[in-house]
Amino acid sequence: MKPVVYTGTSISHSEARTILDAEYLPPVKRNDIKKLIKSSPDIIGIIDGVFFDSAAVAHREIIEALKMGITVVGGGSMGALRASELEPYGMIGVGEIYEMYRNGILESDDEVAVTFDDGTLEPLSIPLVNVRMTVKRAQEMGILTDEQAFAVVDITRKIFYPERNYRNIINECVKKGIIADSEKGKLFDFFKENEVDVKRKDAILVLKRIKEVLN
């Protein structure tokens, strides 16, 4: 049986198929794994999952899969969060986001949550973790001061996750006096052209790790 991978927002199914031959399903939700393990797949990949719109995948579902001898690899988004929590049970975690959760740098589900189109699975908002990494790049390149960088992330964290996009973030920063109105166009262009999509990078690592396990 082909590996089964839950994704679609961190990386599209069409792009994922160019990396790994697998059965691709939408972001995982409560009871999906419970139903899937009845067919006894050899490998399950968890990249994306639902968070707040409906019940998230339960720890016990994944633990049950692991107890059955099914290899479960996670990273990128929900997969990174669950892998950091279930590593003692044998779940394999990969990627930078997984490491940040594992080391306590990230703690909240909110860091990776996005809203997405139910039909296309295309993300409609930007995850906080991507904003963190993009702001870090702006800081390193001298586009933002250390104080500004901290404030931009803090403001983003306070924006409800479905409404997180660079235009809303920058407008809030202008309102709070973090950046000048005259600089918002320049900063918006920088964010769009230099966004660090760490979720996509980690999703690719999950697919490559599954490929390694298969070989």
C-alpha positions, 0 to 999 in steps of 0.5 A: 500500500502506498504511504498516506499523507495528509497535506494540501496547505503547506504544500499542494498535492500536485507538487507533493506528487513530484517528490513522493508517490503517495495517496494524498488526503486533505488536512487531517482531523479528528478520527481520520487516523482512527478510520485509516488504520483499519486498512493497515497502511505501512506509513502515514505522513502528517503535515497539515491538520485542522486546528480550531474550525473542527476537532484536531486529530487526537493523540490516541489515534496516532498512538494506536497507529504506532502500536500497530507497527505503522510508521508515522512521520510528521512535520511542517504544521500539525505534523510537527506539533504532534511529532514533538508531543509523541516522539516518546511513542515512536512518531518520527519528527522532521524539520525546523518547526518540529525542532522548535516545538520540541525545544520549547521555542514554539508552544502554541498551536496558533503558530502554524494555524491557517485558514484555507479554501475547502475546495482547493486547500489553498491557504488564505492566511499566513502562519505566524511561524512564517511571519517569525522567520520572515521578520528575522530575515528582515532584521538580519538584512537591516530592514527592521530594527530589533525592537521593530522585529519584536513588535511586528511578531507581537502584533501578528500574534494578537491578530486572529489567525484567519486574518493574518496577512502581510497587509493587515500586519503592516497596517496594524504596525502603522497604527501602533507607530511601529513603522512609518506610514511612508515605509509600509509599501517598502516593507510590504514588498520586502515581505512578499518578495522574501517570505520564508515559507518554513512550513513548505520547506518542512513539508518537503522534508517530510516527503523525503523522509518517507521516501528514505523509509521506503528505501 
